[in-house]
Amino acid sequence: MKTMAAVVRETGGSFALEELELDEPRPNEVRVRLVATGVCHTDAVVRDQIYPTPLPAVLGHEGAGVVEAVGSAVTTVAPGDRVVLSASSCGTCRHCLTGFNTYCTHLYERNFGGRRTDGSTAFTDADGAAISSHFFGQSSFAAYTNADERSVVRVPDDIPLELMGPLGCGVQTGAGAVINSLRPEAGSSFAVFGAGAVGLSALLGTIVVGVTTRIVVDVNPDRLALATELGATHVINGREEDAVARIKEITGDGVDYALETTGVSPVLRQAVDALGVRGTVGVVGAEPPGTETAFETGLSMTRGWSLKMIIEGDSVPQVFIPRLIELWRQGRFPFDRLTRLYDIADIDEAFAASERGETIKPIVRFPAS
């Protein structure tokens, strides 16, 4: 079938709306009509080829839409179901089988490889040339796509579907890093470095689990103001204050937990230095492959601190996304306050607004079909 998609063809290039050919769903695939999809920093990272998914490509990995058709082996959804799309995994390696699907042995090829496991792509252009597909198992910058069944999460019918796509990556990454990975105790202290969509979702997660000292560090005053509105007990402008010194002043010793969301190596070092004795820092910020960060190791043994690398909030999407939706319904997880809607024709502006710090979580909408 023909479908409209936003295609990036060169490193750092713009997204152009093109008519592509979408092939038939394979047995384990679900054809989805996209209502909307979130714009994530990882899309920009791949557009800029820091992570080298082959170009040209249809990116997008926070899709929300309606099932149009299913492959012969699909059992979890049916035509007409409303769904959110998340990351892909094989389901058969030892990590998937033990509930750690975000560390799937085949994580990179299934999410960044731009091809199915048989080497084919779902999209071709007007000249018959292959366009990379299956980005995070979905490639949701398209009006229609064929998604891996393991990327598909059924959601209730009575929710605003156009707002739900970010639950598939950015929001579940931040909230899951707190709720699933770090698991801070009620009454503990927590510092979030970076007040983007991931960081502010983490802040919301700390409130859910009962953290009482909730610190957010950023350099954007507007985002820090929003963090305060969302429930941060303290905010620190890293351009105006020594974040580590201020955190130790607030806590007396250092925080019990920290989360680095920016993908900036010196910020990770700050997060480590801000820990108290036996503190733990989680890392979700995506840095270029090969990046190294230096830590003090001579006295670190006496501090007993830990570092934990985290992908997608250690989430099983089919379990965690419905939990986040229920928290949102109860008014306990207002992630929708992070979002701003754009039309798909304005996708480049959505990216630019995010990069300028004006929009926290852009969502691009597709025309109703």
BALUM-250402 format. One record per atom (N, C-alpha, C): residue in three letters; x, y, z. Coordinates in steps of 0.1 Angstrom, whole numbers, plus 2048, in hexadecimal, padded with zeros to 3 digits. Each point is the difference from the previous one (the first is absolute). Layout:
! BALUM-250402
ALAXYZ
...
END
This chain:
! BALUM-250402
MET8087F4800
MET7F880C800
MET80980C800
LYS7FA80C7FC
LYS80780C800
LYS7FE80780E
THR80B806805
THR7FE80880D
THR80980C7FF
MET7FC80A807
MET80980C802
MET8097FE80C
ALA80C8047FE
ALA80A7FF80B
ALA80A80B800
ALA80580380B
ALA80B80A801
ALA80D7F97FF
VAL8088037F6
VAL80C7F87FD
VAL80C80A801
VAL80A7FB807
VAL80D807801
VAL80A7F97F7
ARG8078077F7
ARG8087FA7F6
ARG80F802802
GLU80480A808
GLU80E802801
GLU80380580F
THR80C7FE804
THR80480380E
THR7FD80E803
GLY7F880280B
GLY7FC80D805
GLY7F68077F7
GLY7FA7F97F7
GLY7F78067F6
GLY7F2802806
SER7F88077F7
SER7F2802804
SER7F87F47FD
PHE7F47FF806
PHE7F67F67FD
PHE7F78047F5
ALA7FF7F97F5
ALA7F88037F5
ALA7F47F67FF
LEU7F48067FE
LEU7F57F77FF
LEU8007FA7F2
GLU7FF7F37FF
GLU8017F87F4
GLU7F57F6800
GLU7FB7FC7F4
GLU7F77F57FE
GLU8097F37FE
LEU7FE7F7809
LEU8087F3800
LEU7F77F47FD
GLU8057F57FC
GLU7F97F4800
GLU8037F880C
LEU7F57FC807
LEU8017F780C
LEU7FC7F27FC
ASP8097F7803
ASP7FD7F27FC
ASP7F67FA80A
GLU7FC7F37FE
GLU7F67F9808
GLU8077FC80D
PRO7F880080B
PRO8067FC80D
PRO8047F17FF
ARG80C7FE806
ARG8057F2802
ARG7F77F980B
PRO8027F3801
PRO7F87F980A
PRO80080680E
ASN80C805804
ASN80180580E
ASN7FF810801
GLU7F98067F6
GLU7FF80E7FF
GLU7F2805801
VAL7FF80C804
VAL7F3807801
VAL80080D7F8
ARG7F68017F7
ARG7FF80D7F9
ARG7F8809808
VAL80680C802
VAL7FA80A809
VAL7FE80D7F8
ARG7F4806801
ARG7FD80D7FB
ARG80480A80B
LEU80A8087FE
LEU80580980A
LEU7F780C802
VAL7FD80380D
VAL7F980C803
VAL80A80B803
ALA80A7FD807
ALA80A809804
ALA80D7F9805
THR80B807800
THR80C7FA805
THR80980A807
GLY8067FC80B
GLY80980A807
GLY80D8027F9
VAL80680B802
VAL80E8037FB
VAL8097FF80B
CYS80A7F77FF
CYS80A7FD80B
CYS80E8047FC
HIS80880380A
HIS80E8037FD
HIS8077F57F8
THR7FC7F4802
THR8067F57F9
THR7FE8017F1
ASP7F48057FC
ASP7FE8027F2
ASP80A80A7FA
ALA80380B808
ALA80A8097FC
ALA80E7FA7FF
VAL8037F880A
VAL80D7F9801
VAL8037F87F3
VAL7F57F97FC
VAL8017F87F4
VAL8008087F3
ARG7F880A800
ARG80080A7F4
ARG80E8057FE
ASP80780380B
ASP80E8057FF
ASP80A7F5800
GLN7FC7F47FF
GLN8097F47FE
GLN80A7FE80B
ILE7FC80480C
ILE8087FD80C
ILE7FE7F1803
TYR7F47FB7FE
TYR7FD7F27FF
TYR7FD7FD7F1
PRO8077F77F9
PRO8008007F2
PRO7F57F77FA
THR7F3802802
THR7F67FA7F9
THR8018047F1
PRO8007F77F6
PRO8028037F2
PRO7F680A7FB
LEU80580B7FA
LEU7F78097F9
LEU7FF7FD7F1
PRO7F58047FA
PRO7F4807805
PRO7F87F7809
ALA7F9806809
ALA7F87F980A
ALA7F3807803
VAL7F77F8805
VAL7F4805807
VAL8037FD80F
LEU80280A807
LEU8027FF80F
LEU7F3801807
GLY80080480D
GLY7F4800808
GLY7FF7F4808
HIS7FF80180E
HIS7FF7F4808
HIS7F780380C
GLU7F78097FF
GLU7F680280B
GLU7F28017FA
GLY7FD7F67F8
GLY7F38007F9
GLY7F47FD808
ALA7F58057FC
ALA7F37FD805
ALA7F67FF7F5
GLY7F87F67FF
GLY7F77FF7F5
GLY7F67F5802
VAL7FA7FB7F5
VAL7F57F67FF
VAL8057F57F7
VAL7FE7F4805
VAL8037F47F8
VAL7F77FF7F4
GLU8077FF7F4
GLU7F87FE7F4
GLU8007F17FB
ALA80B7F9802
ALA8007F27FC
ALA80B7F9808
VAL8007F3801
VAL80A7F9808
VAL8057F47F7
GLY80C7FC803
GLY8067F57F9
GLY7FA7F3806
SER8037F57F9
SER7F97F3803
SER8047FB80D
ALA80C804806
ALA8047FA80D
ALA7FE80A80B
VAL7FA80B7FE
VAL7FD80A80B
VAL7F47FB808
THR80280180E
THR7F67FB809
THR7FC80B80A
THR80880B802
THR7FD80980B
THR7F780C7FD
VAL7FF8037F3
VAL7F780B7FC
VAL7F87FC7F4
ALA7F58087FD
ALA7F87FD7F5
ALA7FC80D7F9
PRO7FB7FF7F3
PRO7FC80D7F9
PRO7F6808809
GLY80380D800
GLY7F7809808
GLY80680380E
ASP8097F8805
ASP80680380D
ASP80880D7FF
ARG80080780B
ARG80880C801
ARG80D7FC807
VAL80B8057FB
VAL80D7FB805
VAL80A80C801
VAL80A7FD809
VAL80C808801
VAL80C7F87FC
LEU8098057F9
LEU80C7F97FB
LEU80C803808
SER8087F5803
SER80C802808
SER80C7F87F9
ALA80A7FD807
ALA80C7FA7FA
ALA7FD7F27FD
SER8097FA7F8
SER7FF7F27FB
SER80A7F8808
SER7FD7F3801
SER8097F6805
SER7FD7F27FA
CYS8097F7802
CYS7FD7F37F9
CYS7F77F7807
GLY80080180E
GLY7F77F7807
GLY8057F2803
THR80C7FD7FB
THR8057F2801
THR80D7FF807
CYS80880B800
CYS80D800807
CYS7FE7FF80F
ARG80B7FD807
ARG7FF7FE80F
ARG7FC80D807
HIS80380B7FA
HIS7FD80D807
HIS7F18027FE
CYS7FA7FE7F4
CYS7F28017FE
CYS7F87F6809
LEU8057F4800
LEU7F97F6807
LEU80080280F
THR809808805
THR80080380F
THR7FB80E803
GLY7F98067F6
GLY7F980D803
GLY80880C7FE
PHE80C7FE7FA
PHE80980C7FD
PHE8018027F1
ASN7F58027FA
ASN7FF8017F2
ASN80780D7FA
THR80280A809
THR80780C7FB
THR80F7FD7FE
TYR8057F5805
TYR80E7FC7FE
TYR8007F47F7
CYS7F77FE7F7
CYS7FF7F67F6
CYS80D7FE7F9
THR8047F47FE
THR80D7FD7F9
THR8008067F2
HIS7F48027FA
HIS7FF8057F3
HIS7FB80F800
LEU80280780B
LEU7FB80D802
LEU8038097F4
TYR80D8017FD
TYR80480A7F6
TYR7FA7FD7F2
GLU8017F47FB
GLU7FB7FE7F3
GLU7F18017FF
ARG7F97FC80B
ARG7F18017FF
ARG7FB80E802
ASN808809805
ASN7FB80E803
ASN80880B7F8
PHE80C7FD7FC
PHE80880A7F8
PHE8057FB7F3
GLY7FD7F37FD
GLY8067FA7F4
GLY7FA8057F3
GLY7F3805800
GLY7FA8057F4
GLY7FA7F57F7
ARG8017F4804
ARG7FB7F47F9
ARG7F97F6808
ARG7F87F87FA
ARG7FB7F4807
ARG80C7F6802
THR7FE7F6807
THR80B7F6802
THR8047F97F4
ASP7F68007F6
ASP8047F97F3
ASP80680A7F6
GLY80380C804
GLY80680A7F8
GLY7F78097F8
SER7F37FE800
SER7F78087F8
SER7FB80C808
THR7FB80A7F9
THR7FA80C805
THR7F18007FD
ALA7F8807809
ALA7F28017FD
ALA7FD80A7F6
PHE80980A7FE
PHE7FD80C7F8
PHE8098007F4
THR7FB8047F4
THR8078037F4
THR7FB80E7FB
ASP8098077F9
ASP7FC80D7FB
ASP7FB7FF7F2
ALA7FD80B7F9
ALA7FA8007F3
ALA8097FA7F6
ASP80D7FF802
ASP8097FA7F7
ASP8037F1803
GLY7F97FB80A
GLY8017F2804
GLY80C7FE809
ALA80780B805
ALA80B7FE809
ALA7FC7FE80E
ALA8077F8807
ALA7FD7FD80E
ALA80280C809
ILE7F6801809
ILE80180B80B
ILE8007F880D
SER80A804809
SER8017F980C
SER7F3800808
SER7FC7F5806
SER7F47FF808
SER8037F980D
HIS7F57FD807
HIS8017F980D
HIS80980680A
PHE80180E800
PHE80780780A
PHE7F97FE80D
PHE8077FA80A
PHE7F97FC80D
PHE7F47F77FD
GLY8027F87F5
GLY7F57F67FD
GLY7F48077FA
GLN80080D7FC
GLN7F48077FC
GLN80180A7F5
SER80A809801
SER80180B7F6
SER7F38087FF
SER7FD80780A
SER7F3806802
SER7FF80E7FA
PHE80A8057F9
PHE7FE80D7F9
PHE7F97FD7F2
ALA7F67F8800
ALA7F97FC7F4
ALA7F17FF804
ALA7F88037F6
ALA7F17FF803
ALA7FC7F2802
TYR8067F67FA
TYR7FE7F2802
TYR80E7F9801
THR8017F6809
THR80C7F9801
THR7FD7F2804
ASN80A7F77FE
ASN8007F2804
ASN8097FF80C
ALA7FA7FE80C
ALA8087FF80C
ALA8017F2805
ASP80C7FD806
ASP8027F3806
ASP7F67FE80B
GLU7FA7F5801
GLU7F67FD80B
GLU80580380E
ARG80D7FE802
ARG80580280D
ARG80280F803
SER7FE8087F6
SER80180F803
SER7F2805803
VAL7F57F87FF
VAL7F3805800
VAL7FA7FE80E
VAL7FA80A805
VAL7F980080E
VAL7F28047FE
ARG7F67F8803
ARG7F2804800
ARG7FD80980B
VAL7F880A7FD
VAL7FD80A80A
VAL7F0802800
PRO7FB80680B
PRO7F1802801
PRO7FB8097F5
ASP7F37FE7FD
ASP7F98077F5
ASP7FD80F804
ASP7FF80280D
ASP7FA80D805
ASP80B80A805
ILE80C7FF7F9
ILE80A80A804
ILE8048087F3
PRO80680C802
PRO8038087F4
PRO80D7FA7F9
LEU7FE7F87F6
LEU80A7F87FA
LEU80C8097FB
GLU7FD80C7FB
GLU80A8087FA
GLU80A80580B
LEU7FD7FF80C
LEU80A80480B
LEU8087F4805
MET7FD7F47FC
MET8057F4807
MET80E7FB7FA
GLY8038047F4
GLY80C7FB7FA
GLY80D801808
PRO80380B807
PRO80C801808
PRO8017F680B
LEU7F57FA804
LEU8017F580A
LEU8097F57FA
GLY8017FF7F3
GLY8087F57FA
GLY80F801801
CYS80580C803
CYS80F801802
CYS80380A80B
GLY7FF80D7FC
GLY80680A80A
GLY7FA80080D
VAL7F37FF801
VAL7F980080D
VAL8037F4808
GLN7FF7F47F9
GLN8027F4807
GLN80F7FE804
THR8098077F8
THR80E7FF804
THR80280880D
GLY7FB80C801
GLY80280880D
GLY7F97FA80B
ALA7F37FD7FF
ALA7F87FA80B
ALA8057F3804
GLY8037F87F6
GLY8057F2802
GLY80E800807
ALA8088097FD
ALA80D801806
ALA7FF80180F
VAL7F5807804
VAL7FE80280F
VAL7F87F4805
ILE7F57FD7FA
ILE7F77F6806
ILE8057F27FE
ASN8067FD7F5
ASN8047F27FD
ASN80F7FD804
SER80880A7FD
SER80F7FE801
SER80680480D
LEU7FF80D803
LEU80680480D
LEU7F87FE80C
ARG7F38007FF
ARG7F77FC80B
ARG80380780D
PRO80080E800
PRO80380780C
PRO7F67FD80B
GLU80480080C
GLU7F77FE80C
GLU7F880D802
ALA7F47FE806
ALA7F880C804
ALA80880780A
GLY80080D7FF
GLY808809809
GLY80E8027FC
SER8057FA7F5
SER80E8027FC
SER80180D7F8
SER80D8037FC
SER80380C7F8
SER8047FB7F2
PHE7FD8097F6
PHE8027FC7F2
PHE80380D7F8
ALA80B8007F8
ALA80380B7F8
ALA7FF7FC7F1
VAL7F98077F8
VAL7FE7FE7F2
VAL80980B7F9
PHE8097FB7F7
PHE8088097F9
PHE7FB8017F1
GLY7FA80B7FD
GLY7F98027F3
GLY7F1801802
ALA7FA80B7FB
ALA7F2801801
ALA7F98007F3
GLY8047F67F8
GLY7F97FD7F4
GLY7F57F6802
ALA7FA7FA7F6
ALA7F57F7802
ALA8047F4808
VAL80C7FB7FE
VAL8047F4809
VAL80280480E
GLY80780C802
GLY80280480E
GLY7F4804807
LEU7F78077FA
LEU7F3804807
LEU7F77F4802
SER8017F67F7
SER7F87F3802
SER8067F980C
ALA80D801802
ALA8067FA80C
ALA7FC80780C
LEU7FF80D800
LEU7FB80880B
LEU7F27FB804
LEU7F87FF7F6
LEU7F27FB803
LEU8007F2806
GLY80A7F87FC
GLY8017F2806
GLY80580180E
THR80880A804
THR80580180E
THR7F4803809
ILE7F78087FB
ILE7F4804808
ILE7F77F3802
VAL7FF7F87F5
VAL7F77F4801
VAL8057F780B
VAL80E7FF802
VAL8057F6809
VAL80380680E
GLY7FE80D802
GLY80180580D
GLY80D806804
VAL8098047F6
VAL80C807803
VAL7FC80E805
THR80780480B
THR7FC80D806
THR80980B7FD
THR80D7FE7FD
THR80980A7FB
THR8027FE7F2
ARG7FA8097F7
ARG8007FE7F2
ARG80780C7F9
ILE80C7FE7FB
ILE80880B7FB
ILE8027FF7F1
VAL7FE80A7F9
VAL8028017F1
VAL80A80A7FD
VAL80A7FC7F7
VAL80B8087FC
VAL7FE8027F1
ASP80180D7FB
ASP7FF8037F2
ASP80680E7FE
VAL8018047F4
VAL80580E7FD
VAL7F58097FA
ASN7F47FA7FE
ASN7F58077FA
ASN7F680580B
PRO7FF80D802
PRO7F780580B
PRO7F27FC7FE
ASP7FB7FF7F4
ASP7F27FD7FE
ASP7FD7F1804
ARG80A7F87FC
ARG7FE7F2804
ARG8017FD80F
LEU809808806
LEU8017FF80F
LEU7F3805806
ALA7FA80A7FB
ALA7F3805805
ALA7F57F57FF
LEU8007F97F4
LEU7F67F67FF
LEU8037F4809
ALA80D7FD802
ALA8047F680A
ALA7FA80380E
THR80180C804
THR7FA80580D
THR7F17FD800
GLU7F98047F5
GLU7F27FE7FF
GLU7FC7F2801
LEU8097F77FA
LEU7FD7F2800
LEU8037F980D
GLY807806809
GLY8037FA80D
GLY80E800805
ALA8098067F8
ALA80E800806
ALA80080880C
THR8077FB80A
THR80280880D
THR80B80A7FF
HIS80A7FD7F7
HIS80B80A7FE
HIS8047FF7F1
VAL80380C7FA
VAL8058007F3
VAL80E808800
ILE8097FC7F7
ILE80D806800
ILE8038037F1
ASN80480D7FE
ASN8048047F3
ASN80F7FE7FF
GLY8047F67F8
GLY80E7FC7FF
GLY80A80A7FB
ARG7FA80A7F9
ARG80880B7FB
ARG80380B80B
GLU7F880080A
GLU80180A80B
GLU8057FB80D
GLU7FF7F3802
GLU8057FB80D
GLU8087F37FD
ASP8087FD80A
ASP8077F3800
ASP7F77F6805
ALA7FB7F77F6
ALA7F57F7803
ALA8047F680B
VAL80C7FB7FF
VAL8057F680A
VAL80080680E
ALA80580C802
ALA80180780D
ALA7F2803805
ARG7F78047F7
ARG7F3804804
ARG7F87F3804
ILE8027F57F9
ILE7F97F4804
ILE8057FB80E
LYS80D801802
LYS8057FC80E
LYS7FB80980B
GLU7FE80D7FC
GLU7FA80980A
GLU7F27FD803
ILE7F97FC7F6
ILE7F17FC802
ILE7FF7F3808
THR8097F67FD
THR7FE7F3806
THR8097FE80C
GLY80B807802
GLY8097FE80B
GLY80B7F77FD
ASP7FE7F67F7
ASP80A7F67FC
ASP8017FE7F2
GLY7F58027F8
GLY7FF7FC7F2
GLY7F37F87FF
VAL7FC7FE7F3
VAL7F37FA7FE
VAL8027F1801
ASP7F47F9803
ASP8007F2800
ASP8007FA7F2
TYR7F98087F7
TYR7FF7FB7F2
TYR80280D7F6
ALA8067FD7F5
ALA80080A7F5
ALA7FE7FA7F3
LEU7FB8087F7
LEU7FD7FB7F2
LEU80680A7F6
GLU8087FB7F7
GLU8068087F6
GLU7F97FE7F3
THR7F980B7FB
THR7F87FE7F4
THR8058087F4
THR80B807801
THR80480A7F6
THR8097FA7F5
GLY8077F5803
GLY80A7FB7F7
GLY80C8087FE
VAL80380880B
VAL80C809800
VAL8097FB80B
SER80C7FB7FC
SER8097FA809
SER80480880D
PRO80380D7FF
PRO80280780C
PRO7F480180A
VAL7F47FF7FA
VAL7F4800809
VAL8007F2807
LEU8037F67F9
LEU8017F3807
LEU80A80080C
ARG80B8067FE
ARG80A80280B
ARG7FA80880B
GLN7F880A7FD
GLN7FA80880B
GLN7F67F7808
ALA7F87F87F8
ALA7F67F7807
ALA8077F7809
VAL80B7FA7FC
VAL8087F7809
VAL80580780C
ASP80680C7FE
ASP80580880B
ASP7F680580A
ALA7F38007FC
ALA7F5805808
ALA7FB7F5809
LEU8047F37FE
LEU7FB7F5808
LEU80580180E
GLY7F77FB809
GLY8047FE80E
GLY8067F2801
VAL8047FC80C
VAL8067F3802
VAL7F57F57FC
ARG8057F67F9
ARG7F87F57FB
ARG7F58057F6
GLY80280C7FA
GLY7F68057F7
GLY8017F87F2
THR7F68027F8
THR8007F97F3
THR7FC80B7F5
VAL8088007F5
VAL7FC8087F5
VAL7FC7F77F4
GLY7F58047FA
GLY7FB7F97F4
GLY8048097F4
VAL8027F97F5
VAL8048087F4
VAL7F67FC7F4
VAL7F98097FB
VAL7F77FE7F5
VAL8048097F4
GLY80880A802
GLY8048097F6
GLY8097F97F5
ALA7FC8027F4
ALA8077F97F5
ALA80C8087FC
GLU80C7FA802
GLU80D8077FB
GLU8057F87F4
PRO8088077F8
PRO8057FA7F4
PRO8087F3804
PRO7FF7F57F8
PRO8087F4803
PRO80F804801
GLY8067FA80A
GLY80E802803
GLY80380B80A
THR7F6807804
THR80280B80A
THR8047FA80D
GLU80A807807
GLU8047FC80D
GLU7FF80B80A
THR7FD7FC80C
THR7FF80A80B
THR8097FC80B
ALA808809806
ALA8097FD80A
ALA7FA80280E
PHE8027F6809
PHE7FB80180E
PHE80C7FF809
GLU7FE80680C
GLU80A7FE80B
GLU7FE7F2805
THR80B7F9801
THR7FF7F2804
THR8077FD80D
GLY809809804
GLY8097FE80C
GLY7F87FF80C
LEU7F6809803
LEU7F880080C
LEU7F27FB7FD
SER7FD7FD7F4
SER7F27FC7FD
SER7FC7F3807
MET80A7F7803
MET7FD7F4807
MET7FA80380E
THR80580A806
THR7FB80480E
THR7F28067FF
ARG7FC8047F4
ARG7F28067FE
ARG7F67F57FC
GLY8057F67FA
GLY7F77F57FC
GLY7F68037F6
TRP80380A7F7
TRP7F58047F7
TRP8007F67F4
SER7F48017F9
SER7FE7F67F5
SER7FB8087F4
LEU8037FB7F4
LEU7FC8057F3
LEU7F87F67F9
LYS7F58047FB
LYS7F77F77F9
LYS7FC8057F2
MET8037F97F5
MET7FC8047F3
MET7F27FB7FD
ILE7F88087FA
ILE7F27FD7FF
ILE7FB8027F2
ILE7F97F77FA
ILE7F98017F3
ILE7F1800802
GLU7F98097FA
GLU7F1800800
GLU7FA7FE80E
GLY80780580A
GLY7FB7FF80D
GLY7FE7F1805
ASP8087F77FA
ASP7FF7F2804
ASP7F17FB800
SER7F98057F6
SER7F27FE7FF
SER7FC7F47F7
VAL7F67F8804
VAL7F97F87F7
VAL7F48087FB
PRO8008057F4
PRO7F680A7FC
PRO7F27FB802
GLN7FD7F47FD
GLN7F27FB801
GLN7FB80080F
VAL809800809
VAL7FD80180E
VAL80080E805
PHE80B8077FD
PHE80380D806
PHE7F780C7FA
ILE7FE8007F3
ILE7F980B7FA
ILE7F1800805
PRO7F97F5801
PRO7F3800807
PRO80080580E
ARG80B7FE807
ARG80180580E
ARG80180F800
LEU8088057F7
LEU80280F7FF
LEU7F38067FC
ILE7F87FA7F7
ILE7F38057FC
ILE7F780180C
GLU8007F6808
GLU7F780080B
GLU80480B80A
LEU80D801802
LEU80580B809
LEU7FB80E7FA
TRP8018017F3
TRP7FC80D7FA
TRP7F1802802
ARG7F87F67FE
ARG7F2801802
ARG7FC80480F
GLN8087FC809
GLN7FE80380E
GLN80580E804
GLY8078077F6
GLY80580D802
GLY80D800807
ARG8077F5801
ARG80C7FE808
ARG80D8017F6
PHE7FD8007F3
PHE80C8007F7
PHE7FC8097F4
PRO80080D802
PRO7FC8097F5
PRO80A8037F5
PHE8047F57F9
PHE80A8017F6
PHE7FC8097F4
ASP7F28017FF
ASP7FB8087F4
ASP80480F801
ARG80480480C
ARG80480E802
ARG80E8037F9
LEU8077F57FC
LEU80C8027F9
LEU7FF8017F1
THR7F47FE7FB
THR7FE7FE7F1
THR7FC80D7F9
ARG8038007F3
ARG7FA80A7F7
ARG7FE7FA7F3
LEU7F48027FA
LEU7FD7FA7F3
LEU8048087F4
TYR8057F97F6
TYR8038067F3
TYR7FA7F77F5
ASP7FE8067F4
ASP7FC7F87F5
ASP80C7FA7FA
ILE7FE7F47F9
ILE80C7F97FB
ILE8078097F6
ALA7F98087F9
ALA8078097F6
ALA80A80A807
ASP7FE80280D
ASP809809807
ASP80A7F8809
ILE8047F47FB
ILE8087F7808
ILE80E807803
ASP8068077F6
ASP80D806802
ASP7FF80B80B
GLU7F5807800
GLU7FE80A80A
GLU7FF7FA80E
ALA7F97F4801
ALA7FF7F980C
ALA80E7FC806
PHE8087FB7F7
PHE80E7FD804
PHE80780D805
ALA7FF80A7F8
ALA80780D803
ALA7FB80680D
ALA7F37FF803
ALA7FB80680C
ALA8057F880C
SER8017F37FE
SER8067F880B
SER80F803802
GLU8078017F5
GLU80F803802
GLU80280E805
ARG7F78097FE
ARG80180E806
ARG7FC80080F
GLY7FA7F5804
GLY7FB80080E
GLY7F2806802
GLU7F98037F5
GLU7F3806801
GLU7F57F6803
THR8027F47FA
THR7F67F5801
THR8077F4807
ILE7F97FB80A
ILE8067F5807
ILE7FE7F37F9
LYS7F47FD7FC
LYS7FD7F37F9
LYS7F68047F4
PRO8068027F5
PRO7F88027F4
PRO7F97F37FC
ILE7F48017FB
ILE7F87F57FA
ILE7FB8057F3
VAL8037F87F5
VAL7FB8037F3
VAL7F37F87FD
ARG7F68077FA
ARG7F37F97FD
ARG7FF7FE7F1
PHE7FA7F57FD
PHE7FD7FD7F2
PHE7F28047FC
PRO7FD8047F4
PRO7F38037FC
PRO7F67F4802
ALA7F4803804
ALA7F67F5801
ALA7FE7FA7F2
SER7FF7F3800
SER7FE7FA7F3
SER7F17FC7FE
END
